[in-house]
Amino acid sequence: MRGKIGDRIRLQHILDAILEIEGYLHETDSNNFMQNSMMRFACIKQMEIIGEASNHISDETKAKFSGIEWEQIVGMRNVFVHEYFGVDTNLVWEIIQNDIPELKGKIIQILDSIE
């Protein structure tokens, strides 16, 4: 289901996953995140969804919106899925704090610009 209709749905899945992460972490600090395995795993699952959705976005859309590190996002998903015992939770926290808000803004812009 690649193409504009499929891409829009997948982009919405990315945004929905970001909103889930934000909901999980509302009024949470890094210490609480590190101590709460359910919260960590819930966030990682949503990041897997972001990566999986990104993997299925058409090459055309990826090329048009090349300001997003699509390959890095998919690679991150692969690490989470295949190296689950080796996931650095400090890195996960940093990604959530630094990269996810920027990605959210870009995804919203893309959704606003496509049909």
N, C-alpha and C positions, 0 to 999 in steps of 0.2 A: 504494500500500500504506500509506495513512494509517490511523490508528487506534491502539489500544493495543498490538496485536501489532507493527505496523510501528514504532510509536514506541519500544517497548522495544528492538527490534533496532537502530534508528538511535541511540538513546542508548548502547547498547553499542558501536556503531561510534565514537561520540565518545570514550568512555572508552578504547577500544582505541587510538585515535589519540593520545590523551594519554599513554598508557603507552609507546607507541612513541617519542614525543618525549622522555620521561624516560629511556628506554633510550639514545637517541642521545647525550644530554647528560650521562650519568653521568660524574661527575668532570671535567666540562668547564667552563672559564671563558669569559667573554665574548671574550677575546682569541683563544682557540682557535676559538670559534664564528665569529668574523669572518674568520678566515684559512682556514677549511675550507668551501669552497663546497659540497661534497657534503653535509656536515652541515646547512648552511643550507637547501639545497634540499630535503633530506629532511624537515626540520622544517616548512618551508613547505608541502610536499605534505600532511603530516599535518594542518596547520591548514586546508588546503583541504577535506580530508575532514570535519573538524569542522564547517566552514561548510556544506558540502553536506548533511550529515546533518541539521544544524539547520534547513536550509531546508525539509526534507521532514517535519518533525515537525508533527503536527496542531495546528491553531489552538487546539483544546480543551486540549491538553497545554501549549502555550505559555502560554495564559491561566492555567492552574492553577499553573504554575511561572514566574510572571512575574518572579521575582528574577534570572532569567538574561536577559542582554541579547541575546536571540535575533536581533534585527535587526542589531545591531552585528556579531555573529559572522558572519552571512550577508554583510553588507557587507564585512567583512574578507576573506572568501573571494573575493568579486567583485574586490576590488583585487588580490589575489594572482594571480588567473587572468587578468585583463584588463590590469593595469598592471605586469606582472611585471618590466619593466626599471626601474620607478620605485619598487620596494619598498624601504623604509627598513629596512635590516638591524638598525640600533640599535633601532628600534621593535619589530621581530620579537623581538629578545632581551628587551626589556622586557615584551612580552606573555607570552612564555614564562615569564619569571621571576615576574611579578606576577599575571597574569590566569589563566593555565592552571592553577596549583595550586588557585585558588579555584573555577574551573569544575569541576575534577576532584571536589572535595568535594561540590559541588551535584549533579553528575551521579550520583555514588554514592548520595546521599540520595534522589534521584528514583528510581533503579533499585530501591533498597530499599523504596520506598513504593508502587510499582505492581506489578500482577500480571504 
